Amino acid sequence: MRSAAIRERPPVLGSGHRADFRIEETEARTTMSTPGSSTFDTARSTADDASGQPGRWEKIGYGMGGAANNVIWTGISTFLVFFYTDVAGIAAGVIGTILFFSRILDGVSDVAMGVMLDKTRSRHGKARPWLLWLAIPFAIAAVLLFTVPVGSSGVTEIIYVVITYNIALLIYTAVEIPHGTLGALMTYDQHQRSILNVAKMVGAYVAIIAISNVTIPFVDALGGGQSGWISVFVVYGIIAAAIYFITFRSTVERTDPSSNEQDDGTRPSVKDGLGSLLRNKYWAIVTAVLLLMYVFNGITAGMAVYFAKYVIGDPALVGALATALTLSTLIGILFVVPVAKRFGKRNTAIVGCAVAVVGSLIILIDPDNVALATIGQVVRGFGKAAVMGIIFAMLADTMEYGQWRTGIRIEGLIYSGASMGIKIGTGLGSALIGWSLALSGYVGTQAVQSPGAISAISALFIWVPVVVSLMMIVLLSFHKLDAEYPKILEDLGKRPA
């Protein structure tokens, strides 16, 4: 039953109300109500849910999902543009345009996925089953990205890239959004959500460090060239699929109130859900910060191999640069929860953005100096940790704000809307790489690049992260939810659990 506070803020629902479209597994209703069904889930829930909060193994399992996402995604975001330009020989400007417009399309698909997620009903919950259903298709899609028909006509290669890249994005959306939403479905408690976010990011950065360092040597060990890239991503796909299954089996959804508060006759329509989303000012701020953060990530990841090869002079150093950034981010994330608990999430993120600016300025002192580039990456990593270690917990908190503000709870739409910002940000970062390289006269098949191309590579790697960090500081200054959240939970009649 809704609390009194909720009854005072009934959702304004028009004629758009309709019967809920459900995605149900076979005999889901029967199985859910049958004693003894889903034995593993029951046992795990008893062990981890005794306190009403996620247990240690459940947090580890959720964090492993972050690793699964990035086993494949780090390989794509760090090396795919390089593969297209320097192995497949496709023009950088063409690749930048494809990636940018594909990301816009993918952003639209995020909203559709959010709607589907909010309407998903199964004996495993609303978010967990998607990890089970799409783990293997995602692995297959990742491999197909590298099977470009090199040597065929340029048009054929471009069509192939457009089709396979968009398929991979759509499947990634249908896995990553449920995994991200799952953290909010596991508990209401802000502190526990922060811990879950840290677990997710630790898993992600462990994978990022590993993939960034081993990929090029692994490709070379498997024969190099296109066949080497294909073989490596076969291995990555198998690893990722196995980890997704572990995450599925080890987690429990606790907070979804849809079965009680928004049953078949009262669940909001898509129109009402989108209206609630657009009235959630804190969701808009966090989404904008995420968009900029992923421009930062896209540039620093995608440009690292170019910066190492053409500015420093050794492409093998991409692993060292990536490790300096990622390892410092991972270490920094371990300290984010107590810092954020003491000073607040917003303040922690603002300081992190300022630290990231300092890191970029260190690299600027002497861009081709390996030691300074490494130190700058370490400092940028600590700054990045303060944002990435807390931003998804900030996003989860906007779910209760939106419910308090409008009377409608829409976990899937909130996370998918933010994911749209992430995808557009990543696509914009990748597009900036392709477009800027093309304008500078960069030619991937040339061993030596023009001075203009080298200058563009340095500017992209150093200055774009500075600009987006300053923009994030401005946006975060308008975020006040940390102070308002306890009263919101009190009004909603929810206990942290």
PAKOL-664291 format. One line per field, with one value per residue (C-alpha): residue in three letters; residue number from 1; x, y, z; chain. Coordinates in steps of 0.25 Angstrom, whole numbers, padded with zeros to 4 digits. Last residue first. Layout:
<rs>
code: c(Ala|...)
pos: c(NUM|...)
X: c(X|...)
Y: c(Y|...)
Z: c(Z|...)
unit: c(A|...)
</rs>
This chain:
<rs>
code: c(Ala|Pro|Arg|Lys|Gly|Leu|Asp|Glu|Leu|Ile|Lys|Pro|Tyr|Glu|Ala|Asp|Leu|Lys|His|Phe|Ser|Leu|Leu|Val|Ile|Met|Met|Leu|Ser|Val|Val|Val|Pro|Val|Trp|Ile|Phe|Leu|Ala|Ser|Ile|Ala|Ser|Ile|Ala|Gly|Pro|Ser|Gln|Val|Ala|Gln|Thr|Gly|Val|Tyr|Gly|Ser|Leu|Ala|Leu|Ser|Trp|Gly|Ile|Leu|Ala|Ser|Gly|Leu|Gly|Thr|Gly|Ile|Lys|Ile|Gly|Met|Ser|Ala|Gly|Ser|Tyr|Ile|Leu|Gly|Glu|Ile|Arg|Ile|Gly|Thr|Arg|Trp|Gln|Gly|Tyr|Glu|Met|Thr|Asp|Ala|Leu|Met|Ala|Phe|Ile|Ile|Gly|Met|Val|Ala|Ala|Lys|Gly|Phe|Gly|Arg|Val|Val|Gln|Gly|Ile|Thr|Ala|Leu|Ala|Val|Asn|Asp|Pro|Asp|Ile|Leu|Ile|Ile|Leu|Ser|Gly|Val|Val|Ala|Val|Ala|Cys|Gly|Val|Ile|Ala|Thr|Asn|Arg|Lys|Gly|Phe|Arg|Lys|Ala|Val|Pro|Val|Val|Phe|Leu|Ile|Gly|Ile|Leu|Thr|Ser|Leu|Thr|Leu|Ala|Thr|Ala|Leu|Ala|Gly|Val|Leu|Ala|Pro|Asp|Gly|Ile|Val|Tyr|Lys|Ala|Phe|Tyr|Val|Ala|Met|Gly|Ala|Thr|Ile|Gly|Asn|Phe|Val|Tyr|Met|Leu|Leu|Leu|Val|Ala|Thr|Val|Ile|Ala|Trp|Tyr|Lys|Asn|Arg|Leu|Leu|Ser|Gly|Leu|Gly|Asp|Lys|Val|Ser|Pro|Arg|Thr|Gly|Asp|Asp|Gln|Glu|Asn|Ser|Ser|Pro|Asp|Thr|Arg|Glu|Val|Thr|Ser|Arg|Phe|Thr|Ile|Phe|Tyr|Ile|Ala|Ala|Ala|Ile|Ile|Gly|Tyr|Val|Val|Phe|Val|Ser|Ile|Trp|Gly|Ser|Gln|Gly|Gly|Gly|Leu|Ala|Asp|Val|Phe|Pro|Ile|Thr|Val|Asn|Ser|Ile|Ala|Ile|Ile|Ala|Val|Tyr|Ala|Gly|Val|Met|Lys|Ala|Val|Asn|Leu|Ile|Ser|Arg|Gln|His|Gln|Asp|Tyr|Thr|Met|Leu|Ala|Gly|Leu|Thr|Gly|His|Pro|Ile|Glu|Val|Ala|Thr|Tyr|Ile|Leu|Leu|Ala|Ile|Asn|Tyr|Thr|Ile|Val|Val|Tyr|Ile|Ile|Glu|Thr|Val|Gly|Ser|Ser|Gly|Val|Pro|Val|Thr|Phe|Leu|Leu|Val|Ala|Ala|Ile|Ala|Phe|Pro|Ile|Ala|Leu|Trp|Leu|Leu|Trp|Pro|Arg|Ala|Lys|Gly|His|Arg|Ser|Arg|Thr|Lys|Asp|Leu|Met|Val|Gly|Met|Ala|Val|Asp|Ser|Val|Gly|Asp|Leu|Ile|Arg|Ser|Phe|Phe|Leu|Ile|Thr|Gly|Ile|Val|Gly|Ala|Ala|Ile|Gly|Ala|Val|Asp|Thr|Tyr|Phe|Phe|Val|Leu|Phe|Thr|Ser|Ile|Gly|Thr|Trp|Ile|Val|Asn|Asn|Ala|Ala|Gly|Gly|Met|Gly|Tyr|Gly|Ile|Lys|Glu|Trp|Arg|Gly|Pro|Gln|Gly|Ser|Ala|Asp|Asp|Ala|Thr|Ser|Arg|Ala|Thr|Asp|Phe|Thr|Ser|Ser|Gly|Pro|Thr|Ser|Met|Thr|Thr|Arg|Ala|Glu|Thr|Glu|Glu|Ile|Arg|Phe|Asp|Ala|Arg|His|Gly|Ser|Gly|Leu|Val|Pro|Pro|Arg|Glu|Arg|Ile|Ala|Ala|Ser|Arg|Met)
pos: c(497|496|495|494|493|492|491|490|489|488|487|486|485|484|483|482|481|480|479|478|477|476|475|474|473|472|471|470|469|468|467|466|465|464|463|462|461|460|459|458|457|456|455|454|453|452|451|450|449|448|447|446|445|444|443|442|441|440|439|438|437|436|435|434|433|432|431|430|429|428|427|426|425|424|423|422|421|420|419|418|417|416|415|414|413|412|411|410|409|408|407|406|405|404|403|402|401|400|399|398|397|396|395|394|393|392|391|390|389|388|387|386|385|384|383|382|381|380|379|378|377|376|375|374|373|372|371|370|369|368|367|366|365|364|363|362|361|360|359|358|357|356|355|354|353|352|351|350|349|348|347|346|345|344|343|342|341|340|339|338|337|336|335|334|333|332|331|330|329|328|327|326|325|324|323|322|321|320|319|318|317|316|315|314|313|312|311|310|309|308|307|306|305|304|303|302|301|300|299|298|297|296|295|294|293|292|291|290|289|288|287|286|285|284|283|282|281|280|279|278|277|276|275|274|273|272|271|270|269|268|267|266|265|264|263|262|261|260|259|258|257|256|255|254|253|252|251|250|249|248|247|246|245|244|243|242|241|240|239|238|237|236|235|234|233|232|231|230|229|228|227|226|225|224|223|222|221|220|219|218|217|216|215|214|213|212|211|210|209|208|207|206|205|204|203|202|201|200|199|198|197|196|195|194|193|192|191|190|189|188|187|186|185|184|183|182|181|180|179|178|177|176|175|174|173|172|171|170|169|168|167|166|165|164|163|162|161|160|159|158|157|156|155|154|153|152|151|150|149|148|147|146|145|144|143|142|141|140|139|138|137|136|135|134|133|132|131|130|129|128|127|126|125|124|123|122|121|120|119|118|117|116|115|114|113|112|111|110|109|108|107|106|105|104|103|102|101|100|99|98|97|96|95|94|93|92|91|90|89|88|87|86|85|84|83|82|81|80|79|78|77|76|75|74|73|72|71|70|69|68|67|66|65|64|63|62|61|60|59|58|57|56|55|54|53|52|51|50|49|48|47|46|45|44|43|42|41|40|39|38|37|36|35|34|33|32|31|30|29|28|27|26|25|24|23|22|21|20|19|18|17|16|15|14|13|12|11|10|9|8|7|6|5|4|3|2|1)
X: c(0067|0066|0052|0041|0029|0030|0030|0042|0049|0048|0052|0065|0068|0067|0082|0088|0078|0084|0090|0092|0107|0108|0105|0116|0126|0123|0126|0139|0142|0137|0147|0159|0156|0156|0169|0179|0176|0169|0179|0191|0185|0181|0196|0201|0191|0196|0210|0207|0207|0218|0215|0203|0192|0184|0184|0182|0180|0176|0161|0161|0167|0157|0145|0149|0153|0141|0133|0138|0135|0122|0118|0123|0114|0102|0103|0104|0093|0084|0089|0083|0069|0071|0073|0061|0053|0055|0054|0040|0033|0021|0015|0021|0031|0032|0034|0044|0052|0052|0057|0067|0075|0079|0085|0094|0098|0102|0110|0118|0130|0130|0132|0142|0149|0151|0159|0168|0170|0173|0184|0190|0189|0196|0207|0208|0209|0219|0228|0226|0230|0224|0213|0223|0215|0202|0202|0202|0190|0182|0184|0180|0167|0164|0166|0156|0146|0148|0146|0132|0129|0132|0123|0112|0113|0113|0125|0125|0118|0124|0138|0134|0129|0140|0152|0152|0148|0162|0169|0161|0163|0178|0178|0170|0178|0192|0188|0183|0196|0204|0196|0196|0212|0213|0209|0223|0226|0221|0213|0210|0208|0205|0196|0189|0187|0182|0172|0160|0161|0164|0154|0143|0144|0143|0132|0126|0127|0120|0108|0108|0108|0096|0089|0092|0086|0074|0071|0072|0061|0051|0039|0044|0044|0030|0025|0033|0026|0012|0014|0019|0006|0007|0003|-0011|-0019|-0009|-0002|0006|0007|0008|0014|0021|0028|0042|0051|0057|0063|0073|0087|0097|0091|0090|0104|0110|0103|0108|0122|0121|0116|0128|0138|0133|0132|0146|0152|0144|0149|0164|0162|0155|0166|0177|0170|0170|0185|0193|0196|0190|0202|0200|0186|0189|0200|0190|0179|0187|0189|0175|0168|0173|0173|0158|0154|0159|0153|0139|0139|0143|0133|0122|0126|0127|0113|0109|0115|0109|0095|0098|0100|0088|0079|0067|0073|0075|0066|0075|0087|0079|0076|0091|0090|0077|0083|0095|0089|0079|0088|0099|0090|0086|0100|0105|0094|0098|0113|0109|0100|0108|0122|0116|0110|0124|0132|0122|0123|0138|0138|0144|0158|0154|0141|0139|0140|0144|0130|0125|0133|0125|0112|0114|0118|0105|0097|0103|0100|0086|0076|0083|0086|0072|0067|0073|0065|0051|0050|0055|0040|0037|0031|0037|0029|0039|0050|0042|0040|0055|0059|0051|0058|0071|0067|0067|0081|0085|0080|0089|0100|0099|0100|0113|0120|0117|0122|0135|0137|0135|0145|0155|0155|0154|0168|0163|0175|0179|0166|0155|0164|0168|0153|0151|0162|0159|0144|0142|0152|0147|0133|0136|0142|0136|0121|0126|0134|0123|0115|0125|0121|0107|0113|0123|0111|0103|0115|0116|0101|0091|0082|0069|0078|0074|0075|0089|0086|0071|0072|0082|0074|0062|0069|0075|0062|0055|0042|0040|0027|0019|0015|0026|0026|0011|0013|0025|0019|0027|0035|0027|0029|0017|0009|0001|-0013|-0015|-0014|-0013|-0026|-0019|-0011|-0007|0000|-0005|0003|-0005|-0007|0009|0011|0000|0009|0005|0000)
Y: c(-0008|0007|0009|0015|0023|0032|0044|0039|0034|0049|0055|0046|0050|0065|0068|0059|0064|0077|0077|0091|0091|0078|0084|0095|0084|0075|0086|0088|0073|0074|0085|0078|0065|0071|0078|0067|0055|0062|0073|0063|0056|0069|0073|0060|0061|0075|0071|0060|0046|0035|0020|0023|0014|0021|0035|0047|0060|0068|0069|0054|0052|0062|0055|0041|0045|0055|0043|0034|0045|0048|0033|0031|0043|0039|0025|0031|0040|0029|0021|0032|0030|0015|0017|0026|0018|0005|0009|0016|0020|0029|0038|0050|0057|0046|0035|0044|0047|0032|0029|0040|0033|0022|0033|0038|0023|0023|0035|0031|0023|0029|0043|0042|0031|0041|0050|0039|0034|0048|0048|0035|0039|0052|0044|0034|0046|0053|0040|0037|0051|0053|0063|0072|0081|0078|0064|0071|0080|0068|0063|0076|0076|0062|0067|0078|0068|0059|0071|0073|0058|0058|0070|0064|0050|0057|0060|0049|0038|0042|0041|0027|0022|0028|0022|0009|0017|0023|0010|0006|0020|0020|0006|0011|0023|0017|0004|0011|0019|0006|-0002|0009|0008|-0003|0008|0014|0028|0037|0046|0036|0022|0026|0037|0029|0017|0026|0033|0024|0022|0037|0042|0032|0033|0048|0048|0038|0047|0058|0049|0044|0059|0062|0049|0053|0067|0062|0051|0063|0071|0059|0066|0059|0046|0047|0051|0039|0030|0036|0035|0020|0017|0016|0004|0005|-0006|-0017|-0014|-0001|-0001|-0016|-0023|-0010|-0009|-0013|-0012|-0026|-0032|-0043|-0046|-0058|-0066|-0054|-0049|-0063|-0064|-0051|-0056|-0068|-0059|-0049|-0060|-0067|-0053|-0049|-0062|-0060|-0046|-0050|-0060|-0049|-0039|-0049|-0053|-0038|-0036|-0042|-0057|-0061|-0056|-0042|-0041|-0045|-0035|-0024|-0029|-0031|-0018|-0011|-0023|-0026|-0011|-0010|-0023|-0019|-0005|-0011|-0020|-0009|0000|-0010|-0012|0003|0004|-0007|0001|0014|0006|0001|0015|0021|0009|0006|-0008|-0018|-0012|0000|-0008|-0016|-0004|-0004|-0019|-0017|-0005|-0012|-0025|-0019|-0007|-0017|-0024|-0011|-0007|-0020|-0019|-0005|-0008|-0021|-0013|0000|-0008|-0017|-0005|0002|-0011|-0013|0002|0001|-0011|-0024|-0025|-0026|-0033|-0028|-0040|-0031|-0026|-0040|-0045|-0035|-0039|-0053|-0049|-0041|-0052|-0061|-0052|-0048|-0057|-0059|-0044|-0040|-0049|-0041|-0028|-0031|-0042|-0056|-0062|-0052|-0039|-0029|-0016|-0006|-0014|-0012|0003|0004|-0003|0006|0018|0012|0009|0024|0025|0014|0023|0034|0025|0020|0034|0036|0023|0024|0038|0035|0023|0031|0042|0031|0025|0010|0002|-0010|-0011|0003|0011|0000|-0007|0007|0011|-0003|-0003|0005|0006|-0009|-0016|-0008|-0012|-0027|-0030|-0017|-0022|-0035|-0027|-0019|-0032|-0036|-0025|-0031|-0044|-0038|-0030|-0043|-0050|-0040|-0039|-0029|-0023|-0028|-0033|-0048|-0044|-0051|-0065|-0066|-0060|-0069|-0081|-0076|-0073|-0087|-0094|-0086|-0094|-0100|-0094|-0090|-0075|-0071|-0084|-0082|-0067|-0070|-0082|-0079|-0066|-0053|-0040|-0033|-0022|-0015|-0012|0003|0016|0027|0033|0042|0039|0050|0042|0043|0052|0053|0038|0037|0044|0035|0023|0014|0000)
Z: c(0011|0015|0020|0011|0015|0003|0011|0020|0007|0002|0015|0015|0000|0001|0005|-0005|-0015|-0017|-0031|-0037|-0035|-0042|-0055|-0054|-0050|-0061|-0071|-0065|-0067|-0081|-0085|-0078|-0084|-0098|-0096|-0094|-0103|-0113|-0114|-0115|-0126|-0133|-0132|-0138|-0150|-0153|-0152|-0163|-0160|-0162|-0164|-0173|-0174|-0164|-0171|-0163|-0170|-0158|-0163|-0163|-0149|-0144|-0150|-0145|-0131|-0129|-0134|-0123|-0112|-0118|-0118|-0104|-0100|-0108|-0102|-0088|-0090|-0095|-0083|-0074|-0081|-0080|-0065|-0062|-0072|-0065|-0051|-0054|-0041|-0042|-0032|-0039|-0029|-0019|-0030|-0037|-0025|-0022|-0035|-0035|-0024|-0034|-0042|-0031|-0028|-0043|-0041|-0029|-0033|-0047|-0042|-0031|-0039|-0050|-0042|-0037|-0051|-0056|-0046|-0051|-0065|-0062|-0056|-0068|-0078|-0069|-0069|-0084|-0088|-0102|-0097|-0089|-0079|-0085|-0078|-0065|-0070|-0072|-0058|-0052|-0060|-0054|-0040|-0043|-0047|-0035|-0026|-0032|-0031|-0016|-0014|-0021|-0014|0000|0009|0019|0012|-0001|0005|0012|-0002|-0011|-0004|-0012|-0025|-0024|-0025|-0037|-0044|-0041|-0047|-0059|-0063|-0061|-0067|-0080|-0081|-0079|-0088|-0099|-0097|-0108|-0119|-0116|-0122|-0110|-0120|-0131|-0125|-0111|-0114|-0125|-0115|-0104|-0113|-0112|-0097|-0093|-0103|-0100|-0085|-0085|-0095|-0085|-0074|-0082|-0084|-0070|-0065|-0074|-0069|-0054|-0057|-0064|-0054|-0043|-0051|-0051|-0059|-0072|-0066|-0060|-0074|-0080|-0071|-0073|-0088|-0087|-0079|-0064|-0056|-0050|-0055|-0056|-0043|-0040|-0024|-0021|-0033|-0037|-0024|-0029|-0017|-0014|-0026|-0023|-0029|-0030|-0041|-0051|-0048|-0050|-0063|-0068|-0064|-0073|-0085|-0083|-0083|-0096|-0103|-0099|-0105|-0118|-0117|-0117|-0129|-0138|-0135|-0138|-0151|-0155|-0154|-0143|-0142|-0129|-0121|-0128|-0124|-0110|-0109|-0114|-0105|-0092|-0086|-0089|-0086|-0073|-0068|-0073|-0067|-0053|-0056|-0058|-0046|-0038|-0044|-0041|-0027|-0025|-0030|-0020|-0009|-0013|-0013|0001|0006|-0001|0005|-0005|-0008|-0019|-0030|-0030|-0034|-0044|-0052|-0057|-0060|-0067|-0075|-0079|-0085|-0095|-0098|-0101|-0111|-0118|-0119|-0125|-0135|-0138|-0140|-0149|-0159|-0160|-0161|-0172|-0180|-0179|-0184|-0195|-0200|-0199|-0209|-0203|-0198|-0184|-0182|-0167|-0158|-0146|-0142|-0143|-0131|-0122|-0128|-0124|-0109|-0108|-0114|-0103|-0091|-0096|-0089|-0076|-0074|-0078|-0067|-0056|-0059|-0056|-0046|-0048|-0047|-0059|-0061|-0071|-0073|-0067|-0075|-0088|-0085|-0082|-0095|-0103|-0096|-0099|-0114|-0115|-0110|-0120|-0131|-0126|-0124|-0138|-0143|-0136|-0139|-0154|-0155|-0148|-0156|-0169|-0164|-0161|-0174|-0175|-0175|-0169|-0160|-0157|-0158|-0154|-0144|-0138|-0137|-0130|-0120|-0108|-0108|-0114|-0105|-0093|-0097|-0098|-0084|-0080|-0078|-0072|-0062|-0058|-0056|-0047|-0037|-0036|-0032|-0022|-0016|-0015|-0009|0002|0005|-0001|0010|0017|0028|0025|0010|0007|0012|0011|-0003|-0007|-0003|-0010|-0023|-0023|-0020|-0032|-0028|-0014|-0011|-0024|-0025|-0034|-0043|-0046|-0050|-0058|-0065|-0077|-0076|-0076|-0084|-0080|-0087|-0076|-0078|-0082|-0077|-0088|-0084|-0074|-0062|-0052|-0042|-0028|-0019|-0006|-0006|-0007|0005|0012|0009|-0003|0000)
unit: c(A|A|A|A|A|A|A|A|A|A|A|A|A|A|A|A|A|A|A|A|A|A|A|A|A|A|A|A|A|A|A|A|A|A|A|A|A|A|A|A|A|A|A|A|A|A|A|A|A|A|A|A|A|A|A|A|A|A|A|A|A|A|A|A|A|A|A|A|A|A|A|A|A|A|A|A|A|A|A|A|A|A|A|A|A|A|A|A|A|A|A|A|A|A|A|A|A|A|A|A|A|A|A|A|A|A|A|A|A|A|A|A|A|A|A|A|A|A|A|A|A|A|A|A|A|A|A|A|A|A|A|A|A|A|A|A|A|A|A|A|A|A|A|A|A|A|A|A|A|A|A|A|A|A|A|A|A|A|A|A|A|A|A|A|A|A|A|A|A|A|A|A|A|A|A|A|A|A|A|A|A|A|A|A|A|A|A|A|A|A|A|A|A|A|A|A|A|A|A|A|A|A|A|A|A|A|A|A|A|A|A|A|A|A|A|A|A|A|A|A|A|A|A|A|A|A|A|A|A|A|A|A|A|A|A|A|A|A|A|A|A|A|A|A|A|A|A|A|A|A|A|A|A|A|A|A|A|A|A|A|A|A|A|A|A|A|A|A|A|A|A|A|A|A|A|A|A|A|A|A|A|A|A|A|A|A|A|A|A|A|A|A|A|A|A|A|A|A|A|A|A|A|A|A|A|A|A|A|A|A|A|A|A|A|A|A|A|A|A|A|A|A|A|A|A|A|A|A|A|A|A|A|A|A|A|A|A|A|A|A|A|A|A|A|A|A|A|A|A|A|A|A|A|A|A|A|A|A|A|A|A|A|A|A|A|A|A|A|A|A|A|A|A|A|A|A|A|A|A|A|A|A|A|A|A|A|A|A|A|A|A|A|A|A|A|A|A|A|A|A|A|A|A|A|A|A|A|A|A|A|A|A|A|A|A|A|A|A|A|A|A|A|A|A|A|A|A|A|A|A|A|A|A|A|A|A|A|A|A|A|A|A|A|A|A|A|A|A|A|A|A|A|A|A|A|A|A|A|A|A|A|A|A|A|A|A|A|A|A|A|A|A|A|A|A|A|A|A|A|A|A|A|A|A|A|A|A|A|A|A|A|A|A|A|A|A|A)
</rs>
